[in-house]
Amino acid sequence: MTSTQSTQRQQYRCTWIVAVELADATIQARQYRLKQFVRWCNDNGLDNLNDLSGRDLH
């Protein structure tokens, strides 16, 4: 996943979070966790979430 694709996905997710009218603190917390997860995926060469298993996350 390229940096641009990653950013686009994060922006889409954040737009969805705002659309469901969550509290600002909840939005900020989810953005932070999503950013950390995307960074982890990039650091581990994970381009397709279908390649990810529960064992990878544990």
C-alpha positions in Angstrom: 0.0 0.0 0.0 1.4 3.4 -0.9 1.5 6.3 1.4 -1.2 8.0 -0.7 -3.5 5.0 -0.6 -3.0 4.7 3.1 -3.9 8.4 3.6 -6.9 8.1 1.4 -8.2 5.1 3.4 -7.6 6.9 6.7 -9.5 9.9 5.4 -12.4 7.8 4.2 -12.6 6.0 7.6 -12.4 9.3 9.5 -15.2 10.8 7.3 -17.3 7.7 8.1 -16.7 8.1 11.8 -17.8 11.8 11.7 -20.9 10.8 9.7 -22.1 8.5 12.5 -21.9 11.4 14.9 -19.4 10.0 17.5 -18.0 12.2 20.2 -14.9 14.2 19.4 -12.8 12.2 21.9 -13.9 8.9 20.3 -13.1 10.2 16.8 -9.6 11.3 18.0 -8.9 8.0 19.7 -10.0 5.9 16.7 -7.9 8.1 14.3 -4.9 7.6 16.5 -5.4 3.8 16.7 -6.0 3.6 13.0 -2.9 5.6 12.2 -0.8 3.2 14.4 -2.4 0.2 12.7 -1.7 1.5 9.2 1.9 2.3 10.3 2.3 -1.3 11.6 0.9 -2.7 8.3 3.4 -0.6 6.3 6.3 -1.6 8.6 5.4 -5.2 8.1 4.9 -5.0 4.3 1.2 -5.8 4.6 -0.5 -4.6 1.4 -3.7 -6.6 1.6 -5.7 -7.1 4.8 -6.9 -10.5 3.4 -3.3 -11.7 4.1 -3.7 -10.8 7.8 -4.8 -13.4 10.3 -5.7 -13.3 14.0 -2.4 -15.0 14.7 -0.6 -12.0 13.1 -2.4 -9.7 15.5 -2.0 -11.7 18.6 
